[in-house]
């Protein structure tokens, strides 16, 4: 299985999107059916999370998870649908 490396900015982007909606980590945890600690870990160490968890969190926060090919490999990123970043 290939390992997908996510950008270091992903965690802070997830946190910013959550805060922009006025949600706590507990709010997000309830909606995803995970623990508050898991949400905290996603925001601080998103690059080590499962793709499924990141994908579900992005859907909840209204973010689009995109994978774009590069000449030297694969580059991933998360973008806002509203281009608020």
Secondary structure, DSSP 8 states (H G I E B T S, - for coil): -------THHHHHHHHHHHHTT--HHHHHHHHTS-HHHHHHHHH-GGGS-HHHHHHHHHHHTEEEEEEEETTEEEEEEEETT---
